[in-house]
Amino acid sequence: MPNRVRRPLVRLTTAPLWAALACAAGLPAHAAELTIEQLAQRLKAIEQRLGTAAPAAAGAEGEGLADLDQRLRIIERKLELQAEESAAKAASTPVVALSASKGLSIKSPPPGDVEVKFKALVQADGRFFIGDSQVPQNDTFLWRRIQPSIEGSWGSLVGFRIMPEFAGDSATINDAYLDLKFDPRATLRIGKFKSPVGLERLQSSGSTGLIELGLASELTPNRDLGLQLQGEFAGSTVSYAVGVFNGAVDGRDSPTANPDNEFEYAGRIFLEPWKNAGGALQGLGFGLGASAGDRAGSGNNFLPRYRTPGQSQFFNYRSTVLADGATRRWSPQLYFYRNAFGLLGEYVSSSQEVRVGAVREELDHRAWQVTAGLVLTGEDAGYRGVARPNHPFTVDGAGWGAFELVARYGRLEIDDAAFPRFADPNAVAAAARSWGLGLNWYLTSNLKLVANYTQTQFDGGAAAGRDREDEKAFFTRAQLAF
């Protein structure tokens, strides 16, 4: 038999075709020379993977460079069609993302101006009281918050948020609002949300320094129903909010309706002059919150009750007292965050015209508090807490998360004119002073364990003018947020 003649080595110099072949076959970039037979075998394997029908003569002895070139062009076109198909599919498919820190989100295809996010905040607390023989409190475990939320945007104009509350005896709606985003300097918010007065009140419930809010926050409203214009200027160094609301009493949400047919006006301006400048004052912010309106009626929807950080009530009005006239609040406030250190302080004055029979009085209650914190593991402190530990906790001990030590002191004083006509000095205190220490353990960006000790002292509040016994409370919390 005649000796088989080995085909000569051929150098493939058609760059685009070689690139297509190399991409499809995973050939090394330095492969410069192949025999025609070797090239034909590889082409056949590629065609099988791509589902491209090979010519009948593929792999035949007489197949030359022209045949191989044609087959390469078919493969190249097949790859182009696949790329076009993938791009078209991506352009019409919503983007679904799930992460431990941000929860679940669904975004519309590009430009992605419709987005829905599913988040949640869950807090399980333990409350234990020490030496409460005169004013007994219940030691208990409880669900403090179970708050799933849906928020996002529906086009470039509309934002929204819905957050129910499932902890407690019945389900309620905490937040439910629409944002009409005309401009970063002018967004109109409509619905139920936090009133723009108290600095600590405006923090997320999962980001506060201690488990429960301080005494100054007892004089600021919580959530209210209304509409609010808000925005930012000058590179977000100036922010404002001003709105009209049904009106909420100190420390509480507003009722679902407006029972006295009176509205309350509230606003806030906050400045962070060095926010974008860097330097030692970059984390300094200060501002003023205020509200004004009229209130007329009796009961819990019209007159406040004040609680300690241990959540026990220490002041309320006599049942015969009516709110009857102007109500006003004002609150200078500031915070400062620098590396691992954080400081938050505010002063609040809350006045209300009240009446018993024909006797009228304007009572002005006042409070202040300062909260300081230090992140012991070096992460940056912030108004929203520690965002992410540098070394998240792992079971094998490779990471322990972030630890933050927090301290707070505050005082609330009832107007002297409240006693004895409008409040019973033998049953409620004229002032409260509270200090607290807390340790926050951020295991991950989602999981946080907290332990607090708070102690509150009172002026009056017991029979025969004696002081009510000190409240000593040890609270714990396990929190999951995403």
C-alpha positions in Angstrom: 0.0 0.0 0.0 1.3 3.4 -0.8 2.5 5.4 2.2 0.0 7.9 3.5 1.1 11.4 2.8 0.8 13.6 5.9 -0.8 16.9 5.2 1.4 19.9 5.7 1.1 22.2 8.7 -1.1 25.2 7.9 -0.9 28.5 9.7 -4.4 30.0 10.3 -4.1 33.7 9.7 -7.7 34.8 9.4 -7.9 36.7 12.7 -11.6 37.0 13.1 -12.2 33.4 12.3 -9.4 32.2 14.6 -10.8 34.4 17.4 -14.3 32.8 16.9 -12.8 29.3 16.9 -10.6 30.0 19.9 -13.6 31.5 21.8 -15.9 28.6 21.0 -13.4 25.8 21.5 -11.5 27.2 24.4 -8.2 27.0 22.4 -5.2 28.6 24.0 -4.3 31.9 22.5 -0.7 30.8 21.7 -1.9 27.9 19.5 -0.5 29.0 16.1 -0.3 25.9 14.0 -2.7 23.1 13.4 -3.0 20.3 10.7 -6.1 20.5 8.6 -7.2 17.2 10.0 -6.8 18.4 13.6 -8.6 21.6 12.7 -11.5 19.7 11.1 -11.8 17.4 14.2 -12.1 20.4 16.5 -14.6 22.1 14.2 -16.7 19.0 14.3 -16.7 19.0 18.1 -17.7 22.7 18.2 -20.5 22.1 15.7 -21.9 19.4 17.9 -21.8 21.6 20.9 -23.5 24.5 19.1 -26.0 22.3 17.3 -24.7 23.5 13.9 -25.2 20.9 11.2 -21.9 20.1 9.6 -21.6 19.7 5.8 -21.9 16.1 4.5 -18.2 16.2 3.5 -17.1 17.5 6.9 -14.0 15.6 8.0 -13.5 14.1 4.5 -10.0 13.5 3.3 -10.2 16.1 0.6 -11.6 18.9 2.7 -9.5 22.0 2.2 -9.1 25.4 3.7 -12.0 26.9 1.8 -14.4 24.3 3.4 -13.0 24.9 6.8 -13.4 28.7 6.3 -17.1 28.2 5.4 -17.7 26.1 8.5 -16.0 28.7 10.6 -18.3 31.4 9.2 -21.3 29.3 10.1 -20.1 28.9 13.7 -19.3 32.7 13.9 -22.9 33.5 12.7 -24.3 31.0 15.2 -22.4 32.8 18.0 -23.7 36.2 16.9 -27.3 34.9 16.9 -26.9 33.5 20.4 -25.4 36.8 21.6 -28.3 38.7 20.1 -30.8 36.3 21.7 -29.2 36.6 25.1 -29.2 40.4 24.9 -32.9 40.5 23.9 -33.8 38.1 26.7 -31.9 40.3 29.3 -33.6 43.4 28.0 -37.1 41.8 28.7 -36.4 39.9 31.9 -36.9 41.4 35.4 -33.9 41.3 37.6 -34.4 39.4 40.8 -31.8 39.8 43.6 -31.6 38.2 47.0 -28.9 39.1 49.5 -28.4 38.8 53.3 -28.1 42.5 53.8 -30.7 43.9 51.4 -33.4 41.3 51.3 -35.4 40.4 48.2 -35.8 42.9 45.3 -37.4 42.7 41.9 -36.5 45.3 39.3 -38.0 45.8 35.9 -35.9 45.4 32.7 -33.8 48.4 31.7 -34.1 51.2 32.5 -35.2 49.6 35.8 -37.4 52.4 37.0 -39.9 50.0 38.6 -38.5 48.2 41.7 -40.1 46.4 44.6 -38.1 45.5 47.8 -39.1 43.1 50.5 -37.5 43.8 53.9 -38.2 43.0 57.5 -37.3 44.0 61.1 -37.9 41.4 63.9 -37.0 42.1 67.5 -37.4 39.7 70.4 -37.0 41.3 73.9 -36.5 40.2 77.4 -37.4 42.6 80.3 -36.4 42.1 83.8 -36.8 44.6 86.8 -34.8 44.7 89.9 -36.1 45.8 93.3 -39.6 46.7 92.1 -41.4 46.0 95.4 -43.4 49.3 95.6 -44.3 49.6 91.9 -44.2 46.0 90.6 -43.4 45.4 86.9 -43.7 42.2 84.9 -40.6 40.3 84.0 -41.3 39.0 80.6 -40.2 37.9 77.1 -42.1 39.5 74.2 -42.0 40.2 70.5 -41.2 43.9 70.5 -41.5 44.3 66.7 -42.4 42.1 63.8 -42.4 44.5 60.8 -42.2 43.1 57.2 -42.1 45.9 54.7 -42.7 46.5 51.0 -41.1 49.5 49.5 -39.7 50.7 46.2 -40.4 52.9 43.1 -43.0 52.8 40.4 -41.4 54.8 37.7 -39.2 57.8 38.2 -42.0 59.8 39.9 -43.6 57.5 42.5 -42.0 55.9 45.5 -43.9 54.0 48.2 -43.6 52.1 51.5 -46.0 49.8 53.4 -44.9 48.5 56.8 -47.4 46.6 59.1 -46.7 45.7 62.7 -47.6 42.2 63.8 -46.2 42.3 67.4 -48.8 42.9 70.1 -52.4 42.0 70.5 -53.5 43.1 67.0 -52.0 43.9 63.6 -51.6 47.6 62.7 -50.1 49.7 59.9 -47.0 51.7 61.0 -46.0 53.2 57.7 -48.1 53.6 54.5 -47.1 56.4 52.2 -46.4 57.5 48.6 -43.6 59.8 47.6 -44.0 62.0 44.6 -40.4 62.6 43.6 -40.6 65.8 41.6 -36.9 66.7 42.4 -34.3 65.8 45.0 -35.1 69.3 46.4 -38.9 68.7 46.5 -40.6 65.4 47.2 -44.2 65.3 48.4 -44.9 62.5 50.9 -48.5 61.5 51.5 -49.8 59.0 54.1 -48.7 57.8 57.5 -45.1 58.2 58.6 -42.9 59.7 61.3 -43.4 63.3 62.2 -40.3 65.4 61.4 -39.7 66.7 65.0 -37.5 64.5 67.2 -34.0 63.4 66.2 -34.0 60.1 68.1 -37.6 59.4 67.0 -36.5 59.7 63.3 -33.9 57.0 63.7 -34.9 53.5 62.5 -36.2 51.3 65.3 -33.3 48.9 64.5 -30.6 51.6 64.8 -31.2 53.4 68.1 -28.3 53.4 70.6 -30.3 51.7 73.4 -33.2 49.4 73.2 -35.9 51.9 74.1 -36.0 55.6 73.4 -34.9 58.2 76.0 -36.9 60.7 78.0 -36.6 63.5 75.5 -38.3 61.4 72.9 -41.4 61.1 75.2 -42.1 64.8 74.3 -42.0 64.3 70.5 -44.7 62.8 68.3 -44.2 59.4 66.6 -46.1 58.6 63.5 -48.8 60.8 62.1 -51.2 61.0 59.1 -50.7 63.9 56.7 -48.7 65.3 53.8 -45.1 66.6 53.9 -42.8 68.4 51.5 -39.2 67.4 51.9 -35.9 67.7 50.1 -32.2 68.3 50.1 -30.0 71.1 48.8 -26.3 72.0 48.4 -24.9 68.5 47.9 -27.2 67.0 50.7 -25.7 69.4 53.3 -29.1 71.0 53.9 -32.3 68.9 54.4 -35.7 70.0 55.3 -39.3 68.7 55.9 -42.5 70.7 56.4 -46.0 69.3 56.6 -49.6 69.3 57.9 -50.9 66.4 60.0 -53.9 65.2 62.0 -51.8 65.7 65.1 -50.2 63.2 67.5 -49.8 63.6 71.2 -46.3 63.4 72.8 -44.7 60.0 72.4 -47.5 58.4 70.5 -49.0 57.8 67.0 -51.9 59.9 65.8 -55.4 58.3 65.8 -56.6 57.0 62.4 -58.9 60.0 62.0 -58.9 63.6 63.1 -61.4 63.6 66.0 -61.2 67.3 66.9 -61.1 68.6 63.4 -57.9 70.5 64.2 -54.6 70.1 62.3 -51.0 70.3 63.4 -48.1 71.8 61.4 -44.6 70.4 61.8 -41.2 71.0 60.2 -37.5 70.4 60.6 -34.4 71.8 59.0 -31.0 70.0 59.5 -27.6 71.2 58.4 -24.4 69.2 57.8 -22.0 71.9 56.5 -18.9 69.8 56.3 -20.5 66.6 55.0 -18.6 66.7 51.7 -15.5 68.5 52.9 -13.8 65.9 54.9 -11.9 66.7 58.1 -12.7 66.5 61.7 -16.2 68.1 61.4 -17.4 66.0 58.5 -19.8 64.0 60.7 -21.4 67.0 62.5 -25.0 67.8 61.9 -27.4 70.1 63.7 -30.9 71.5 63.3 -34.3 72.4 64.7 -37.6 70.6 64.7 -40.9 72.2 65.7 -44.7 71.8 65.6 -47.7 73.9 66.3 -51.5 73.4 66.2 -54.6 73.3 68.3 -56.1 70.4 70.2 -59.4 70.1 72.0 -60.6 67.0 73.8 -60.0 64.5 76.7 -58.4 61.1 76.9 -55.3 59.5 75.4 -55.8 60.9 71.9 -55.5 64.5 73.2 -53.3 64.4 76.3 -50.0 62.6 76.7 -48.8 60.0 79.2 -45.0 59.8 79.8 -43.0 56.6 80.2 -39.6 55.7 81.4 -37.0 54.0 79.3 -38.2 50.9 81.1 -41.6 51.5 79.5 -43.5 52.1 82.8 -45.8 55.1 83.0 -44.8 57.8 85.5 -47.0 60.8 84.5 -50.6 61.3 83.3 -53.2 64.0 83.7 -56.3 63.7 85.9 -59.3 62.3 84.1 -61.2 65.6 84.3 -58.5 67.6 82.4 -59.2 68.7 78.8 -56.8 69.7 76.1 -58.3 73.0 75.0 -56.1 75.3 72.8 -52.7 75.7 71.3 -50.0 73.0 71.4 -46.4 73.8 70.5 -43.1 71.9 70.4 -39.6 73.0 69.5 -36.4 70.9 69.6 -32.8 72.0 68.9 -30.8 68.8 68.1 -27.4 67.6 66.9 -25.3 64.6 66.2 -21.6 64.1 65.6 -20.0 60.9 64.2 -16.2 60.6 63.9 -14.7 57.2 63.1 -15.7 54.9 65.9 -17.3 57.6 68.1 -20.8 58.9 68.0 -22.8 61.5 69.9 -26.5 62.5 69.7 -28.2 65.1 71.8 -31.5 67.0 71.8 -33.6 69.3 73.9 -37.5 69.3 73.6 -40.1 71.7 74.9 -43.7 70.7 74.6 -46.6 73.0 75.7 -50.3 72.5 75.7 -53.2 74.6 76.9 -55.4 72.6 79.3 -58.6 73.3 81.2 -60.5 71.9 84.2 -63.9 73.6 84.5 -63.3 77.3 84.0 -59.6 77.1 85.1 -57.2 77.3 82.2 -53.4 76.9 82.1 -50.7 76.6 79.5 -48.3 73.8 80.7 -44.8 73.6 79.3 -42.9 70.3 79.9 -39.3 70.0 79.0 -36.7 67.3 78.5 -33.2 66.8 77.2 -30.8 63.8 76.7 -27.3 63.0 75.4 -26.3 59.6 74.0 -22.7 58.7 73.3 -21.3 55.5 71.8 -17.9 54.0 70.9 -17.4 51.1 68.5 -14.8 49.0 70.4 -13.8 47.0 67.3 -13.0 50.1 65.2 -15.9 50.2 62.7 -17.4 53.6 61.9 -20.3 54.7 64.0 -23.2 56.4 62.4 -26.8 57.6 62.8 -28.0 54.3 61.2 -25.8 52.3 63.5 -22.8 50.1 62.5 -23.5 49.2 58.9 -21.3 46.2 58.5 -18.8 44.5 60.9 -15.3 44.3 59.5 -15.1 40.7 60.6 -18.6 39.1 60.8 -19.2 36.4 63.3 -18.4 32.9 62.3 -18.9 29.7 64.3 -15.3 28.7 64.0 -14.2 31.9 65.7 -12.5 33.5 62.7 -14.6 36.6 63.1 -16.5 38.0 66.1 -18.4 40.9 64.6 -18.5 44.4 66.0 -19.0 45.6 69.6 -20.4 49.0 70.5 -20.6 50.5 74.0 -23.4 53.1 74.5 -24.3 55.4 77.4 -27.2 57.8 77.7 -28.4 60.4 80.3 -31.6 62.4 80.2 -34.1 64.3 82.3 -37.8 65.2 81.9 -39.5 67.9 84.0 -43.2 68.4 84.3 -44.4 72.1 84.5 -44.9 73.0 88.2 -48.2 74.5 87.3 -49.6 71.0 86.6 -49.8 70.2 90.3 -52.2 69.7 92.0 -55.1 70.8 89.9 -54.2 69.0 86.6 -52.1 66.1 87.9 -52.1 64.2 91.2 -48.7 64.6 93.0 -49.3 61.5 95.1 -49.7 59.3 92.0 -47.4 60.8 89.3 -43.9 62.2 89.3 -42.9 65.8 88.7 -39.6 64.9 87.1 -37.6 61.8 86.0 -33.8 61.4 85.6 -32.5 58.4 83.7 -29.1 56.9 82.8 -28.4 53.8 80.9 -25.6 51.7 79.6 -25.8 49.3 76.6 -23.7 46.8 74.7 -24.5 46.2 71.1 -23.1 43.2 69.4 -23.4 43.3 65.6 -22.7 39.7 64.7 -23.4 40.3 61.0 -25.0 43.2 59.0 -28.3 41.5 59.8 -28.1 40.1 63.3 -27.7 42.2 66.4 -27.7 41.2 70.1 -28.2 43.9 72.7 -28.1 44.2 76.5 -29.1 47.3 78.4 -29.2 48.5 82.0 -31.2 51.6 82.8 -32.0 53.3 86.1 -34.5 56.0 86.5 -35.1 58.3 89.6 -38.1 60.4 90.3 -39.2 63.6 92.0 -42.5 62.8 93.8 -44.9 60.3 92.5 -45.7 58.4 95.7 -48.1 59.0 98.6 -47.5 61.8 101.1 -45.2 63.6 98.7 -42.5 60.9 98.8 -40.4 60.0 95.8 -41.4 57.0 93.7 -38.9 54.1 94.0 -36.1 54.0 91.5 -36.8 51.9 88.4 -33.9 49.5 87.7 -34.4 47.6 84.4 -32.3 45.1 82.5 -33.4 44.6 78.9 -32.1 42.3 76.2 -32.9 42.1 72.5 -32.2 39.8 69.6 -32.7 41.6 66.3 -32.9 40.4 62.7 -33.0 43.0 60.0 -32.7 42.8 56.3 
